[in-house]
Amino acid sequence: MLTLLLYVLIVGLVAAVLFLLASAVFGRAEELGPLPEGTTATVLPAEGVSGADVRALRFQQVVRGYKASEVDWALARLAARIDELQHQLAEAQAARWQTPVTPESK
């Protein structure tokens, strides 16, 4: 029983050393350096979001992917801007096709 426990401890120690060695050699394979704690690279202008702004978006990576709150925030902003542009387009089209009401047409 003591031999089995010793084998398990040695295997665990070897695995931990190999993991630390691989982490030091290969790193996390990120293209960008990690962001300081509590900061974000997610930036959109307050008004006039353009395609270039969307293409420049970067989300902080966390253990299981991107930070969901940042992605949700960016998508909500983009959705609001799209809704605004669609509303403006509908108003412009309505104004373009609207004919003035004259007394003869009543």
Buried (B, 14 or more C-beta within 10 A) or exposed (E): EEEEEEEEEEEEEEEEEEEEEEEEEEEEEEEEEEEEEEEBEBEBEEEEBEEEBEEEBEBBBEEEEBBEEBBEBBEEBBEEBEEEEEEEEEEEEEEEEEEEEEEEEE
